[in-house]
């Protein structure tokens, strides 16, 4: 199709926008069923304990209690990754963090459910707990999971690419630095919520999930029900960011209670429970060693990471590999090696959070790179441009780079702040910093191995002139339903308003793997495009046959088909559908998307490959108060190469939101635990999500590199756009006051301490040497 | 149970509430007005914001009984039939809505701001919405939407006068 776009690239109003601004949108917690019960979960008060026994008899006897469940009701292990199925719906045998789920009750109201929880007697044998990841690596006497062979090491990964030794050998300058990036958590404004209903031996679960398909599989496994007797529906969802990206205890607990009680059961987490559920950013201890030539060209990189995984596997093995695999861009690294370790500790499990796996190493590397540039007297922008990767290349670990707009991201973001005129020349206390980044557009492999499409869409055009897209993709607020409507509309030629989207319902929509790894626009977009093409082709063939013209001469615009007969005819879209329906029944199209085979031949090569990569560069301007240590971000310019902006305001919204999330975890958000393992700040008062007063207007720049395989050239924009913001801010702090901060989040106290150390002339962490 | 009488979205209502029942619970559970969201139940997030006599309040911190004799407006009471309130329209047109969970509270807070101050500065807008957390948008488009609504209302007011 070589025609101008009708809708792509222009603002499209959100598919379900009116429902969301009028309060009509139904989120899971808004749903009610007749006879519905309230479910509540009893949680462990201990960080690590064996469960000797659980006595639920008093709770069961309480009037108004309809069901009580413990781990014994479904002792089947699950976990989002097949390599680490180490969780149970409710604890079996042991609890591993303060807040671990032990039992659940369903009662006629919340007060009764809470009273029932207080009547459950659990006999615990308290065990020593581990909170420090270094301790977890060596404590053989304390095993959080019996299966770990060495101490509490869940997994190690070591890979090497190219001749690393020779790379360091040819370097003129080598620098080593250590960094620590603390935990952050998703903090979506909608708490998790699930409503389960058992009827005729069939389970229906309405739930706030990013991954209906994976949840469907695990509900079937854990509840021991055939998959065709389980239905997962995702209603409107109030933000995920990775926190709703895997099967979670409340989804199983509500289902078990509904089965036991024979009544619908809804569990909605309190805000504190949302914090305990976590699955957020891994705390990561990191070491970098980089060799460069005199002119700043990188010759070799070695990286080490220690991931504090918390109590369960979650997405951790993938996080572990991503931490290493995603450092080979957006700069050309000719030789590279990494050693990564993930350990268990007695804290809530860490998992995937926006920008998954790459965020912490990106922070460290971009600051490390600025330090190298500073040591060599090279401008930070220049060292990045010098090493920037290009389109049509392969990284040393065999990642295939198709489209790449990294250079343009760097140049345009720098130009926007007048980098050359202003960097290093602002009054003391003010500074500019730049950083780059890149990210996957979906993983090349599914989470469980299978040869099927990663995303599927089915589209039907009916005689009312409406087009309906059926797709498993899960709109978590990012706007994937709007994207599907837009792609279908543009492909077929109708207006987006005439497209209805039915999504994320395992009974009625074909499988899409879910909203994670920034895969939806690329993969579901491609599947939807293929399905829409089929519909379009059927319609045009029918019209061409009816009117004796060639398909190539037909065009669908708005709600009409233009037929170049003489005199020309205009058919309504509905009339065209009827012509096709007469000839072949319902006008349906289906399409799927599978990434090309991308993984290298080495073990571990499955994590990192993606059909495309987004690129980005952020420039931050900060003001540092040297009296109080407070850092304010005055400007944050966020350039992001998203291939093509299908719906520019939605794309800008993703970039702006990601940049602010990065800003939050740089300066404000602390997800820490007190000595006995309790969460230090399980509320939105204490866990400081940025408010409107904490952030500037973000200045997004959308760079369009037109990916050859993306739908209309589009790539991801929701996750990669977080990566550069953290190091851009940290680098700007150096420009403002001359201190390097190797730990984030950055407190005012840390700034003051670094300023005092600088004044005293003490040596900082890390060092370089000329070779 | 206490019987409470108040005006809800312009209509007189009478409802029985438990002692200690919050306005948020009464709105969601007794009236089925689920547009008012519960994000934290602690007064930290702003998702449950409603207008009490035109002022934004956190309905999770207001007892239902305290609504006695007052006027309550929820997100469901802001539009007139199909016609959106200018603030709702501006949020849509600017792309200021993502997941939408903060949106009802944010829209009502912005509405109260514009009622009191029809032409706010960006700082005034940010200060007004600083009690309403949004985790999706980064606030940039929300501030633009409030400004746009102010401009639209201003233009409407001027047209009305002429």
Boltz contact constraints between the chains, C-beta under 6 A:
constraints:
  - contact:
      token1: [A, 13]
      token2: [B, 92]
      max_distance: 6.0
  - contact:
      token1: [A, 14]
      token2: [B, 97]
      max_distance: 6.0
  - contact:
      token1: [A, 17]
      token2: [B, 92]
      max_distance: 6.0
  - contact:
      token1: [A, 17]
      token2: [B, 97]
      max_distance: 6.0
  - contact:
      token1: [A, 20]
      token2: [B, 97]
      max_distance: 6.0
  - contact:
      token1: [A, 20]
      token2: [B, 100]
      max_distance: 6.0
  - contact:
      token1: [A, 20]
      token2: [B, 103]
      max_distance: 6.0
  - contact:
      token1: [A, 21]
      token2: [B, 88]
      max_distance: 6.0
  - contact:
      token1: [A, 21]
      token2: [B, 91]
      max_distance: 6.0
  - contact:
      token1: [A, 21]
      token2: [B, 92]
      max_distance: 6.0
  - contact:
      token1: [A, 21]
      token2: [B, 103]
      max_distance: 6.0
  - contact:
      token1: [A, 22]
      token2: [B, 79]
      max_distance: 6.0
  - contact:
      token1: [A, 23]
      token2: [B, 35]
      max_distance: 6.0
  - contact:
      token1: [A, 23]
      token2: [B, 75]
      max_distance: 6.0
  - contact:
      token1: [A, 23]
      token2: [B, 76]
      max_distance: 6.0
  - contact:
      token1: [A, 23]
      token2: [B, 104]
      max_distance: 6.0
  - contact:
      token1: [A, 25]
      token2: [B, 100]
      max_distance: 6.0
  - contact:
      token1: [A, 30]
      token2: [B, 34]
      max_distance: 6.0
  - contact:
      token1: [A, 187]
      token2: [B, 135]
      max_distance: 6.0
  - contact:
      token1: [A, 188]
      token2: [B, 135]
      max_distance: 6.0
  - contact:
      token1: [A, 189]
      token2: [B, 39]
      max_distance: 6.0
  - contact:
      token1: [A, 189]
      token2: [B, 45]
      max_distance: 6.0
  - contact:
      token1: [A, 189]
      token2: [B, 47]
      max_distance: 6.0
  - contact:
      token1: [A, 189]
      token2: [B, 101]
      max_distance: 6.0
  - contact:
      token1: [A, 189]
      token2: [B, 102]
      max_distance: 6.0
  - contact:
      token1: [A, 189]
      token2: [B, 135]
      max_distance: 6.0
  - contact:
      token1: [A, 190]
      token2: [B, 101]
      max_distance: 6.0
  - contact:
      token1: [A, 238]
      token2: [B, 99]
      max_distance: 6.0
  - contact:
      token1: [A, 238]
      token2: [B, 101]
      max_distance: 6.0
  - contact:
      token1: [A, 239]
      token2: [B, 99]
      max_distance: 6.0
  - contact:
      token1: [A, 239]
      token2: [B, 135]
      max_distance: 6.0
  - contact:
      token1: [A, 239]
      token2: [B, 136]
      max_distance: 6.0
  - contact:
      token1: [A, 271]
      token2: [B, 40]
      max_distance: 6.0
  - contact:
      token1: [A, 477]
      token2: [B, 98]
      max_distance: 6.0
  - contact:
      token1: [A, 477]
      token2: [B, 99]
      max_distance: 6.0
  - contact:
      token1: [A, 477]
      token2: [B, 136]
      max_distance: 6.0
  - contact:
      token1: [A, 649]
      token2: [B, 95]
      max_distance: 6.0
  - contact:
      token1: [A, 650]
      token2: [B, 95]
      max_distance: 6.0
  - contact:
      token1: [A, 653]
      token2: [B, 95]
      max_distance: 6.0
  - contact:
      token1: [A, 653]
      token2: [B, 98]
      max_distance: 6.0
  - contact:
      token1: [A, 653]
      token2: [B, 137]
      max_distance: 6.0
  - contact:
      token1: [A, 653]
      token2: [B, 141]
      max_distance: 6.0
  - contact:
      token1: [A, 656]
      token2: [B, 138]
      max_distance: 6.0
  - contact:
      token1: [A, 656]
      token2: [B, 140]
      max_distance: 6.0
  - contact:
      token1: [A, 657]
      token2: [B, 136]
      max_distance: 6.0
  - contact:
      token1: [A, 657]
      token2: [B, 137]
      max_distance: 6.0
  - contact:
      token1: [A, 657]
      token2: [B, 138]
      max_distance: 6.0
  - contact:
      token1: [A, 660]
      token2: [B, 138]
      max_distance: 6.0
  - contact:
      token1: [A, 683]
      token2: [B, 42]
      max_distance: 6.0
  - contact:
      token1: [A, 683]
      token2: [B, 44]
      max_distance: 6.0
  - contact:
      token1: [A, 684]
      token2: [B, 40]
      max_distance: 6.0
  - contact:
      token1: [A, 684]
      token2: [B, 44]
      max_distance: 6.0
  - contact:
      token1: [A, 684]
      token2: [B, 45]
      max_distance: 6.0
  - contact:
      token1: [A, 685]
      token2: [B, 44]
      max_distance: 6.0
  - contact:
      token1: [A, 689]
      token2: [B, 133]
      max_distance: 6.0
  - contact:
      token1: [A, 691]
      token2: [B, 130]
      max_distance: 6.0
  - contact:
      token1: [A, 692]
      token2: [B, 126]
      max_distance: 6.0
  - contact:
      token1: [A, 692]
      token2: [B, 129]
      max_distance: 6.0
  - contact:
      token1: [A, 692]
      token2: [B, 130]
      max_distance: 6.0
  - contact:
      token1: [A, 692]
      token2: [B, 139]
      max_distance: 6.0
  - contact:
      token1: [A, 693]
      token2: [B, 126]
      max_distance: 6.0
  - contact:
      token1: [A, 693]
      token2: [B, 130]
      max_distance: 6.0
  - contact:
      token1: [A, 697]
      token2: [B, 140]
      max_distance: 6.0
  - contact:
      token1: [A, 698]
      token2: [B, 138]
      max_distance: 6.0
  - contact:
      token1: [A, 698]
      token2: [B, 140]
      max_distance: 6.0
